[in-house]
Structures are given as structure tokens and as C-alpha cells.
Amino acid sequence: MSDELLNLRKNIDRLDEEILVRLAERARNAQRVGEIKQGNVYRPEREAQVLRRLGAANPGPLPDLAVQRIFREIMSACLALERPLRVAYLGPAGTFSESASRKHFGSAPNFVPTSTIDEVFRAVEAGNVDYGVVPVENSTEGVVGGTLDLLLENPLQICGEVKLRIHQHLLSKAAGIGAAKRLYSHAQSLAQCHEWLNRNLPSLSRVPVASNAEAARLASEDAESCAIAGEAAAELYGLDVLAANIEDDPNNTTCFLVIAHHDADRSGQDKTSLVCSAPNRPGAMHALLEPLAKHGVSMSKLQSRPARGGLWEYVFYMDIEGHREDPEVAAALKELNERAGFVKVLGSYPVAVI
Ligand SMILES: C=C(O[C@@H]1C=C(C(=O)O)C=C[C@H]1O)C(=O)O
């Protein structure tokens, strides 16, 4: 081995030891913060601030995202010294909801898969878990109506968002794609890949199943079949990737929400989700939007959904920029309350960092 290589390795060993000592010191500080806080140990706004600050201070050559992922894990491990968080997600294991949960909370929590979105809400409400992660919108397929309905009915709040790039892979234990007779996947994933499938595998029969992970499990038990699912499911069920990234839209992204008994404090870069109703008369929608314009509050999303009660009555889901405690947002919300038939703030939370 060359002298230079030996020296570099010696340096790396020394640096690793320094990092380790510093990590232990950081963990002891975080532990002490936890003792002082008693109770609400997880602080989404503080974690977002830490990640943003380190991204901005990063001197390179590591990319910001790489640095932020490392610190995401460090915070996750520090927090778990108190007690690992319990996080429910739409299961089974290996779904994109699990990947989103890990992206947001790191790998230290105890993750609990549930069979429905409704069960995620109930687990959080009953206190069986601390947080829940539910899908709310896909860039190709649109909103997840069930999640929006549950947010309206339920007292829980949104305390975070997770944006996950969805990469779909063709997975199988079959030697090659020619050997496959059936293709399993969730209907959403089949839809997200249908142009690729029409071009490459037009005659393969497509079988919709309850989740991508279930598709991967079925394909792992039958070498004559294949599945479309993500990397997590491929690993979990030991499947080979026959074709990677087969989603029709290369920017295919799903947004998830983190739900809890509380929302988040101000982080400096926040958004607020709310749902409101407008009476069915001319100018009603304009009256809802006017307070936002007047106070200079930007709206990033507006989605209407049929109200459960009356035929052709609608409720409107909005995302606005800023925290409900920011003065201009607070002023706009106050006026909105006076004008709308009904307003419910679903929560203020940090804009996703990673
Ligand atoms: C240490 C704290 O508690 C938790 C751990 C954090 C960390 O390790 O940096 C950050 C926020 C909290 O989720 C804190 O609030 O500062």
C-alpha cells in the first residue's frame, strides 16, 4: 500500500473518532433537552430548522441532501434515547408510505403498518402511536380523497409534510421478462406506468392488488409472475429489478402528511392547511379568497370536494404559505372566519426540507 493511501486511512480513522466523540456529546445534549421538555419531545419545527441551517452551512464536497440525510438519522437516533417514537403508516411493510415515514422520521422509530388510512387516524387518535403518515396527493393521479375526508372529520392536526419521488420498478424472481405471465401491482402504480407497459409489455395481463408490497409478495412466491413496486418492496421480498424507473412521468411525486394531536410551532418557512365552505351564491368563492389577497398571503393549493351532507355542496381545501401565527396569516384567517360558512385549520407545519 502506498504511503499516501496509508496516511489518508489514518486520517479518516482519526476523523471518525472525532466525529464519534462529538456525536456522543450531541446525544447527551439532546437527551438533556428531552428531560427538560418532558412529554412533547419531538419538535418538527426545530428539526426542520436544523436541517435547513446545515444545508445552508454545508461547505461541500458532499451535496446538501447527503448532509441533511445524515443529520436526519442523527436526530432520529438522539430522539430515540428518550423513547423510540411510534409511527403508524398505511401498510403493509414495503409500501411508499413506509419509505415516506422513514424519510421524515429517520430509522429509529417503531413503525407500525396498518391496513387502511382510517386505521392510521384511529391509531393516532387513540394514542396507540405518536404520529401517523398518510398519502394525500400524487402528482400524476391527483388527491387521495379518503385522507381529505378524514382530515375534515377528525380532530387530529397536520404537523408535517413529506414529499417522496416515486420510482416504480418491474420486479420478479423470473429469469427474464419473457418468462412472466402475470403482472401484479396497485391500480395507482399500474396507471402511473401504463404507457411504458403498453410499449414494452402490451400483452402481459395486469392484475390490480391491494398494495405494491402485496404485489411484490405475490411475485416473490411465484416465479411466473412479476410486480411493479418500489425499491423497499424489492429488498423486503428479495426480488430482482428487471427494469428500473418505469414510471411514465419522471417527476412522479407523492405528498404525504404527518398527523398528530398537535401541529408544529413556527419554523420560519411554513405552510398552513385549512378547509372551508362557501355558501352557494355568486361571488362566494371570491369572498373566500379576498382576505388572502388583502393580507398578501399566497395560496399554493385549492381543491374542492363534495361535502358529505348535501347534494352539490362543496368544501374547499386550501394550502397557504406561512404559519397560522404569522401576523398576516392570522389576520387573513380571522377575516376568512367571518366570511366563510365554516373554517377549520388543519395545521401549520414546516415546508418539507429533504
Ligand atoms: C433536542 C431536541 O429534541 C428533539 C431532537 C432534536 C435534535 O436531535 O436535534 C431536534 C428536535 C427534537 O425533535 C430539541 O428540541 O432541541
The ligand as a Gaussian input file, in Angstrom:
#p B3LYP/6-31G(d) Opt

LIG

0 1
 C      -33.104000      18.056000      21.071000
 C      -34.354000      18.416000      20.823000
 O      -35.408000      17.478000      20.662000
 C      -35.552000      16.663000      19.516000
 C      -34.247000      16.291000      18.922000
 C      -33.640000      17.161000      18.033000
 C      -32.183000      17.007000      17.689000
 O      -31.608000      15.959000      17.916000
 O      -31.603000      17.993000      17.184000
 C      -34.393000      18.202000      17.472000
 C      -35.730000      18.382000      17.755000
 C      -36.479000      17.409000      18.582000
 O      -37.191000      16.517000      17.753000
 C      -34.718000      19.855000      20.739000
 O      -35.905000      20.190000      20.793000
 O      -33.793000      20.664000      20.605000

